[in-house]
Amino acid sequence: MSEMNEDPIPSPVEIDKLSANMRVTADALESAEMLVEFAIPQFGALDPAGIQTIDPELGALSDTATADVLKTVADELSDALWALRKAREHMVSVANRADRMYPKA
């Protein structure tokens, strides 16, 4: 019995679909930005005395250590927000360029 190649034949790239996908990706990154923007002040508003942080190696952390963890989380979210903004800017640029591409007649 001869074996047949089961690999599907790749479909041709459709520039309009590719362009739309880039736009959807840019929109999704913008949505992620908004969620992170909302989360940053929420973490800042948490009272360390009302939260118990458990470290797998150290056990329960003090209120001071929990406050440090909250500060670290807020800093990391700020870094993530910056990265999301940059990624969205790049995706918008890609989508704008792709919007100007058309299949040849």
Secondary structure, DSSP 8 states (H G I E B T S, - for coil): --------------HHHHHHHHHHHHHHHHHHHHHHHHHHHHHHH--GGG---EETTTEE--HHHHHHHHHHHHHHHHHHHHHHHHHHHHHHHHHHHHHT-----
